[in-house]
Amino acid sequence: MVAEPKWPGFWEIAKREKPVAVAVDFTHAPSHALETADYISKARETRETPLYLLRVPEDRLEMVQKRLPQAGIVTEAELAE
């Protein structure tokens, strides 16, 4: 599934289709992206799903790594592999 769903549509899709991975883009509203990624990492429907973070700003990298150590911080090229 390749989608950019919004709340609450994401959870409906996650329950129905069981994504193989979730990517969160930090380009727009990095604080919101961090909260979203944190919630995804803890939610029953997605906590076992690999989580990838794109375009994490340099000034937030350390905080993001501490809060979401299980998430991979990747480039678009790495994600495509």
Sine and cosine of phi, psi and omega as CSV:
sin_phi,cos_phi,sin_psi,cos_psi,sin_omega,cos_omega
0.00,0.00,0.80,-0.60,0.13,-0.99
-0.88,-0.47,0.91,-0.42,-0.07,-1.00
-0.43,-0.90,0.31,-0.95,0.11,-0.99
-0.82,-0.58,0.91,0.42,-0.07,-1.00
-0.97,0.25,0.46,-0.89,0.06,-1.00
-0.97,-0.25,0.24,-0.97,0.07,-1.00
-0.93,0.37,0.65,-0.76,-0.05,1.00
-1.00,-0.02,0.10,0.99,-0.05,-1.00
-0.84,0.54,-0.55,0.84,0.00,-1.00
-0.85,0.53,-0.71,0.71,-0.06,-1.00
-0.92,0.39,-0.59,0.81,0.06,-1.00
-0.90,0.44,-0.69,0.72,0.04,-1.00
-0.91,0.41,-0.69,0.72,-0.01,-1.00
-0.87,0.49,-0.67,0.74,0.01,-1.00
-0.92,0.38,-0.65,0.76,-0.08,-1.00
-0.98,0.20,-0.68,0.74,-0.17,-0.99
-0.95,-0.31,-0.15,0.99,0.03,-1.00
0.73,0.69,0.98,0.20,-0.05,-1.00
-0.87,0.50,0.56,-0.83,0.03,-1.00
-0.98,0.18,-0.34,0.94,0.06,-1.00
-0.31,-0.95,0.37,-0.93,0.06,-1.00
-0.78,-0.63,0.73,-0.68,0.06,-1.00
-0.89,-0.45,0.71,-0.70,0.03,-1.00
-0.88,-0.48,0.82,-0.57,-0.03,-1.00
-1.00,-0.09,0.81,-0.59,-0.05,-1.00
-1.00,-0.05,0.15,0.99,-0.05,-1.00
-0.85,0.53,-0.76,0.65,-0.02,-1.00
-0.96,-0.29,0.75,-0.66,0.06,-1.00
0.81,0.59,0.93,0.37,-0.02,-1.00
-0.83,0.56,-0.58,0.82,0.02,-1.00
-0.90,0.43,-0.67,0.74,0.04,-1.00
-0.91,0.41,-0.64,0.77,0.03,-1.00
-0.88,0.47,-0.65,0.76,0.02,-1.00
-0.90,0.44,-0.71,0.71,0.03,-1.00
-0.89,0.46,-0.66,0.76,0.02,-1.00
-0.89,0.45,-0.74,0.68,-0.01,-1.00
-0.88,0.47,-0.65,0.76,0.02,-1.00
-0.89,0.46,-0.70,0.71,0.01,-1.00
-0.90,0.44,-0.69,0.73,0.01,-1.00
-0.88,0.48,-0.62,0.78,-0.02,-1.00
-0.93,0.36,-0.31,0.95,-0.04,-1.00
-0.95,-0.32,-0.30,0.96,-0.07,-1.00
-0.94,0.35,0.62,-0.78,-0.02,-1.00
-0.80,0.60,-0.66,0.75,-0.08,-1.00
-0.94,0.34,-0.39,0.92,-0.13,-0.99
-0.76,-0.65,0.00,1.00,-0.10,-0.99
-0.91,0.42,-0.38,0.92,0.05,-1.00
-1.00,-0.07,-0.06,1.00,-0.04,-1.00
-0.99,0.10,0.74,-0.67,0.06,-1.00
-0.84,0.54,0.68,-0.73,-0.06,-1.00
-0.88,-0.48,0.79,-0.61,0.00,-1.00
-0.85,-0.53,0.64,-0.77,-0.03,-1.00
-0.90,-0.44,0.77,-0.64,-0.02,-1.00
-0.93,-0.37,0.60,-0.80,0.13,-0.99
0.82,0.57,0.71,0.70,0.05,-1.00
-0.96,0.27,0.82,-0.57,-0.01,-1.00
-0.88,0.48,0.60,-0.80,-0.01,-1.00
-0.79,0.61,-0.65,0.76,-0.06,-1.00
-0.95,0.31,-0.14,0.99,0.02,-1.00
-0.90,-0.43,-0.02,1.00,-0.10,-1.00
-0.84,0.54,-0.76,0.65,-0.03,-1.00
-0.89,0.46,-0.71,0.70,0.01,-1.00
-0.88,0.47,-0.68,0.73,-0.01,-1.00
-0.90,0.43,-0.68,0.73,0.00,-1.00
-0.90,0.44,-0.60,0.80,0.03,-1.00
-0.94,0.35,-0.66,0.75,-0.07,-1.00
-0.98,0.20,-0.52,0.85,-0.04,-1.00
-0.77,-0.64,0.90,0.44,-0.07,-1.00
-0.90,0.44,-0.38,0.92,-0.02,-1.00
-0.99,0.15,-0.23,0.97,-0.06,-1.00
-1.00,0.05,0.65,-0.76,0.07,-1.00
-1.00,0.05,0.73,-0.68,0.09,-1.00
-0.99,-0.15,0.91,-0.41,-0.18,-0.98
-0.75,-0.66,0.27,-0.96,0.14,-0.99
-1.00,-0.04,0.20,-0.98,0.04,-1.00
-0.88,0.48,-0.63,0.78,0.00,-1.00
-0.89,0.45,-0.67,0.74,0.03,-1.00
-0.91,0.42,-0.63,0.78,0.00,-1.00
-0.91,0.41,-0.55,0.83,-0.03,-1.00
-0.94,0.33,-0.36,0.93,-0.05,-1.00
-0.93,0.36,0.00,0.00,0.00,0.00
